[in-house]
Amino acid sequence: MNLSFRQLRIFVEVARLGSNQAAAAALHITPPAVSMQIKDLESQLQLALFNREGRGLTLSTAGEYFLVHARRMLAAYRDAEDAMARFLKLDRGVLTLGIVSTAKHFVPQLLARFHQEHPGIELKLRVAHNRRQLVALMQAGEVDLSVMGRPPREIETRAEPFAAHPLVFVAAPDHPLARMEAIAPDTLAAHPFVVREEGSGTRAAMQAFFDEHRLEPRVAMEVASNETVKHAVMAGLGLSLLSLHTIGLELHSGLLRILPVEGTPLMRTWFIVRMQTRQLSPAAEAFRYFIIEHGEAHLLAHDAPLLQTALPGKG
């Protein structure tokens, strides 16, 4: 079928008013034009949509069913028109974005690109120390959208993936494991670890890795930020698992080394998340589309060179 929205509008008006003449007057077209469109529509459907009794028209059984679908299609079309109209008016507005601390290493660059396209939108960034705190911000309605690695199960949300998130084991350059070409997972169990606090997505990923291999990590220190983890590892206090996004400067400066542990990088996913019941503002909807379209390419450009040059035998 090759139905048009014009045909659907004409059909709905004829069904509502009961005659071609009345529908033509309401739509500001001629009665012959109405008759022609209805005839073409019935020809495509191969069904009579109206019972013709004198000058009056009543819906046939097929016409009654088709009217339901026609109204739905027109409603969807109007929704699309409204959404696009809202984007045309994106000369002002406020976007409040919540992120876990790991995401602060790449989200500001994406926000800068978004701001270039929509300079009238005021941007507010809420950086949560961990996933648990970000979930609380979402529940309180203090953020429009959130960037996180594990969508919450304790509240109803809509989560859409937009990029891969690699996690790697790291050590100080002079650590004995930093000179190895390949490392079995059970080798890690003999070494102390510096870890994020409970509730952190990185901590959960590390624990899942050790559980998978039936190992128990030796936790030497627990801290509440990636920056403190990095400094503790550089000081020789232990190994750690960190997001590749957070260690670019340290790798380039030779202050940290990625360990070639079998089965790594651990590939996780970044999500853009919103409350299921929350109606997004035009500014928030625009950023949602933006990060889904551009987020993956941005992170690939950042991560690929690090993985190619930082592992033994690479680059």
C-alpha positions as CSV (number, residue, x, y, z in Angstrom):
1,M,0.0,0.0,0.0
2,N,1.0,3.6,-0.7
3,L,-1.2,5.5,1.7
4,S,-0.7,9.2,2.3
5,F,-1.5,11.2,5.4
6,R,-3.7,13.4,3.2
7,Q,-5.8,10.4,2.4
8,L,-6.1,9.5,6.1
9,R,-7.1,13.0,7.1
10,I,-9.8,13.0,4.3
11,F,-11.1,9.6,5.4
12,V,-11.3,10.5,9.1
13,E,-13.2,13.7,8.2
14,V,-15.7,11.9,5.9
15,A,-16.2,9.3,8.7
16,R,-16.8,12.1,11.2
17,L,-19.2,14.2,9.1
18,G,-20.9,11.5,7.1
19,S,-20.6,13.1,3.6
20,N,-18.0,14.1,1.0
21,Q,-19.4,17.6,0.8
22,A,-19.2,18.3,4.5
23,A,-15.6,16.9,4.6
24,A,-14.6,19.0,1.6
25,A,-15.9,22.2,3.3
26,A,-14.1,21.4,6.5
27,L,-10.8,20.6,4.7
28,H,-11.2,23.5,2.2
29,I,-10.9,21.3,-0.8
30,T,-13.5,20.3,-3.5
31,P,-16.0,17.4,-3.1
32,P,-14.6,15.7,-6.3
33,A,-11.1,15.7,-4.7
34,V,-12.6,14.1,-1.6
35,S,-14.3,11.5,-3.7
36,M,-11.2,10.7,-5.7
37,Q,-9.0,10.2,-2.5
38,I,-11.6,7.9,-0.9
39,K,-11.9,5.9,-4.1
40,D,-8.1,5.5,-4.3
41,L,-7.9,4.6,-0.7
42,E,-10.6,1.9,-1.1
43,S,-8.8,0.6,-4.2
44,Q,-5.5,0.2,-2.4
45,L,-7.2,-1.6,0.6
46,Q,-9.4,-3.6,-1.8
47,L,-12.3,-3.0,0.6
48,A,-15.3,-0.7,0.8
49,L,-14.9,1.6,3.7
50,F,-18.3,3.2,3.5
51,N,-21.9,2.1,2.9
52,R,-23.4,4.5,0.4
53,E,-27.1,5.3,1.1
54,G,-28.3,8.1,-1.1
55,R,-26.2,11.1,-0.4
56,G,-25.2,9.9,3.1
57,L,-22.3,7.7,4.0
58,T,-21.9,5.3,6.9
59,L,-18.8,3.3,7.8
60,S,-18.7,-0.3,6.8
61,T,-17.4,-2.9,9.2
62,A,-14.0,-2.7,7.5
63,G,-14.2,1.1,7.7
64,E,-14.8,1.0,11.4
65,Y,-11.7,-1.0,12.0
66,F,-9.7,1.1,9.6
67,L,-10.8,4.3,11.4
68,V,-9.1,3.1,14.6
69,H,-5.8,2.6,12.7
70,A,-6.1,5.8,10.8
71,R,-6.6,7.9,13.9
72,R,-3.6,6.2,15.5
73,M,-1.4,6.9,12.4
74,L,-2.5,10.6,12.4
75,A,-1.8,10.9,16.1
76,A,1.7,9.5,15.6
77,Y,2.3,11.9,12.7
78,R,1.2,14.8,14.9
79,D,3.5,13.7,17.7
80,A,6.4,13.6,15.2
81,E,5.5,17.1,14.0
82,D,5.3,18.4,17.6
83,A,8.7,16.8,18.4
84,M,10.4,18.4,15.4
85,A,8.8,21.7,16.2
86,R,10.2,21.6,19.7
87,F,13.7,21.1,18.3
88,L,13.3,24.1,16.1
89,K,12.7,26.2,19.3
90,L,15.9,25.0,21.0
91,D,17.2,28.6,21.4
92,R,16.9,28.4,25.2
93,G,16.3,26.0,28.0
94,V,18.1,24.2,30.8
95,L,19.7,20.7,30.8
96,T,20.8,19.2,34.1
97,L,22.9,16.1,33.5
98,G,24.0,13.7,36.2
99,I,27.1,11.5,35.8
100,V,29.1,9.1,37.8
101,S,32.6,10.3,38.6
102,T,34.2,8.1,36.0
103,A,32.3,9.8,33.2
104,K,33.7,13.2,34.1
105,H,36.7,12.3,32.0
106,F,34.7,12.4,28.7
107,V,31.3,13.9,29.2
108,P,32.5,17.6,29.4
109,Q,34.0,17.3,25.9
110,L,30.6,16.0,24.6
111,L,28.8,18.8,26.4
112,A,31.1,21.3,24.8
113,R,30.2,20.0,21.3
114,F,26.5,20.0,22.2
115,H,26.8,23.6,23.4
116,Q,28.3,24.6,20.1
117,E,25.2,23.3,18.4
118,H,22.8,24.7,21.0
119,P,24.5,27.8,22.5
120,G,21.2,29.0,24.1
121,I,20.8,26.0,26.4
122,E,22.1,26.4,29.9
123,L,24.1,23.3,31.0
124,K,24.3,22.1,34.6
125,L,26.5,19.1,35.5
126,R,26.0,17.0,38.7
127,V,28.9,14.7,39.4
128,A,28.0,11.9,41.8
129,H,30.7,10.1,43.7
130,N,29.3,6.8,42.8
131,R,26.4,5.0,41.2
132,R,24.3,4.9,44.4
133,Q,24.5,8.6,44.8
134,L,23.5,9.2,41.2
135,V,20.4,7.0,41.7
136,A,19.4,9.1,44.6
137,L,19.7,12.3,42.5
138,M,17.5,10.6,39.9
139,Q,14.9,9.6,42.5
140,A,14.8,13.1,43.8
141,G,14.2,14.6,40.4
142,E,17.4,16.7,40.5
143,V,18.7,15.6,37.1
144,D,17.0,15.3,33.7
145,L,19.3,12.6,32.3
146,S,22.2,10.5,33.8
147,V,25.3,8.9,32.3
148,M,26.1,5.6,34.1
149,G,27.5,2.1,33.5
150,R,24.8,0.1,35.3
151,P,21.2,1.2,35.0
152,P,19.4,0.9,38.3
153,R,17.0,-2.0,39.0
154,E,15.6,-0.5,42.1
155,I,13.7,2.3,40.2
156,E,11.9,2.3,36.9
157,T,14.1,3.9,34.2
158,R,14.6,3.9,30.5
159,A,18.3,3.1,29.7
160,E,19.8,3.4,26.2
161,P,23.3,2.2,25.5
162,F,25.5,4.6,23.6
163,A,29.2,3.4,23.9
164,A,31.5,0.7,25.1
165,H,33.3,1.1,28.4
166,P,36.6,-0.8,28.8
167,L,38.0,-1.5,32.2
168,V,41.7,-2.5,32.7
169,F,43.9,-3.7,35.5
170,V,46.7,-1.2,36.2
171,A,50.0,-1.2,38.2
172,A,52.9,1.1,38.9
173,P,55.5,0.9,36.2
174,D,58.0,-0.8,38.5
175,H,55.6,-3.4,39.7
176,P,56.8,-7.0,38.9
177,L,53.6,-7.7,36.9
178,A,54.1,-4.7,34.7
179,R,57.0,-6.5,32.9
180,M,55.0,-9.6,32.1
181,E,53.7,-10.3,28.5
182,A,50.6,-12.2,29.7
183,I,49.0,-12.6,33.1
184,A,46.6,-15.3,34.2
185,P,43.8,-14.1,36.4
186,D,44.8,-16.3,39.4
187,T,48.1,-14.5,39.5
188,L,46.3,-11.4,40.6
189,A,45.1,-13.0,43.8
190,A,48.5,-12.9,45.3
191,H,48.8,-9.1,45.1
192,P,47.1,-6.4,47.2
193,F,44.5,-4.2,45.6
194,V,43.4,-0.6,45.9
195,V,39.6,-0.6,45.3
196,R,36.7,1.8,45.1
197,E,34.0,1.9,47.8
198,E,31.0,-0.4,47.9
199,G,28.3,1.0,45.5
200,S,30.8,1.9,42.8
201,G,30.3,0.4,39.4
202,T,34.0,-0.2,39.0
203,R,34.1,-2.1,42.3
204,A,31.2,-4.2,41.2
205,A,32.9,-5.0,37.9
206,M,36.1,-6.1,39.7
207,Q,34.2,-8.3,42.1
208,A,32.3,-9.9,39.2
209,F,35.6,-10.7,37.5
210,F,37.1,-12.3,40.6
211,D,33.9,-14.2,41.3
212,E,33.9,-15.5,37.7
213,H,37.4,-17.0,38.2
214,R,36.5,-18.2,41.8
215,L,39.2,-15.9,43.3
216,E,39.1,-13.5,46.3
217,P,41.0,-10.2,45.9
218,R,43.3,-9.0,48.6
219,V,41.9,-5.6,49.5
220,A,44.7,-3.4,50.9
221,M,42.9,-0.1,50.7
222,E,39.4,1.2,49.9
223,V,39.0,4.8,48.7
224,A,36.1,6.9,47.4
225,S,37.5,8.4,44.2
226,N,39.4,7.3,41.0
227,E,42.0,10.0,41.5
228,T,42.9,8.6,44.9
229,V,43.0,5.1,43.5
230,K,45.4,6.2,40.8
231,H,47.8,8.0,43.3
232,A,47.7,4.9,45.6
233,V,48.6,2.6,42.7
234,M,51.4,5.0,41.5
235,A,52.8,5.0,45.0
236,G,53.0,1.2,45.0
237,L,50.2,0.4,47.4
238,G,48.7,-2.2,45.1
239,L,47.0,-3.0,41.8
240,S,43.6,-1.8,40.7
241,L,40.9,-2.0,38.1
242,L,40.1,1.3,36.5
243,S,38.2,2.7,33.5
244,L,40.4,3.3,30.5
245,H,38.7,6.7,30.2
246,T,40.3,7.9,33.4
247,I,44.0,7.0,32.9
248,G,45.0,8.6,29.6
249,L,47.3,11.2,31.1
250,E,49.0,8.7,33.5
251,L,49.6,6.2,30.6
252,H,51.1,8.9,28.4
253,S,53.3,10.1,31.2
254,G,54.5,6.6,32.1
255,L,53.0,6.8,35.6
256,L,50.7,3.8,35.2
257,R,50.9,0.6,33.2
258,I,48.0,-1.5,31.9
259,L,48.5,-5.2,32.9
260,P,47.8,-7.7,30.1
261,V,45.5,-9.9,32.1
262,E,43.8,-12.7,30.2
263,G,40.2,-11.8,29.4
264,T,40.7,-8.1,29.6
265,P,39.8,-5.3,28.9
266,L,36.5,-6.0,30.7
267,M,34.0,-4.5,28.3
268,R,31.1,-2.8,29.9
269,T,28.6,-0.3,28.4
270,W,27.7,3.3,29.0
271,F,24.0,4.2,29.2
272,I,22.0,7.4,29.0
273,V,19.3,7.0,31.6
274,R,16.1,8.8,32.6
275,M,13.2,8.1,34.9
276,Q,10.5,6.2,33.1
277,T,7.8,8.6,34.2
278,R,9.7,11.8,33.5
279,Q,8.8,13.8,30.5
280,L,12.0,15.1,28.9
281,S,12.3,18.8,28.1
282,P,13.3,19.7,24.6
283,A,16.9,20.4,25.8
284,A,17.1,17.0,27.5
285,E,15.6,15.3,24.4
286,A,18.1,17.0,22.2
287,F,21.1,15.9,24.3
288,R,19.7,12.3,24.5
289,Y,19.8,12.2,20.7
290,F,23.2,13.9,20.6
291,I,25.0,11.5,22.9
292,I,23.5,8.4,21.2
293,E,24.6,9.7,17.8
294,H,28.1,10.9,18.8
295,G,29.1,9.3,22.1
296,E,30.5,6.0,20.7
297,A,32.7,7.7,18.0
298,H,34.1,10.1,20.6
299,L,35.1,7.4,23.0
300,L,36.5,5.1,20.3
301,A,38.8,7.9,19.2
302,H,40.0,8.3,22.8
303,D,40.3,4.6,23.8
304,A,41.8,2.9,20.7
305,P,45.3,4.6,20.8
306,L,45.6,3.9,24.5
307,L,45.0,0.2,24.1
308,Q,47.3,0.0,21.1
309,T,50.3,1.7,22.8
310,A,49.9,0.8,26.5
311,L,49.9,-3.0,26.4
312,P,53.2,-5.0,25.9
313,G,53.9,-5.9,22.4
314,K,51.4,-3.2,21.1
315,G,52.1,-0.1,19.1
